[in-house]
């Protein structure tokens, strides 16, 4: 299974229950077609960079998931036929480096602490102490 991220913008004119129903519909579409959702990021109502279909605001939602490539075609089809979706994007993370970045994004969305790299100063100090010990 491949690693994917999808973001979609829902019309701001919908009430909260309708927005939740749309989000649940797309989550269910992913899981019904054999995908597994890792995490979701609810970004809420935001201003758009430019007006889309006479809307200046939109409700942003991001889903990180793993699925077969054929499922993405179905997901994009469902986005296109829904008039309440202003914009959408599906991003595929292919190589190992991109998949590590995807995992970092998932961890950040889940609010897990990131592993801290040793500071450069401490590494240099260790090297100096090792040299003086020799």
Secondary structure, 3 states (H helix, E strand, C coil): CEEEEEEEEEECCCCHHHHHHHHHHHHHHHHHCCCEEEEEEEEEEEEEEEEECCEEEEEEEEEEEEECHHHHHHHHHHHHHCCCEEEEEEEEECCHHHHHHHHHHHHHHCCCCCCCCCCHHHHHHHHHHHHHHC
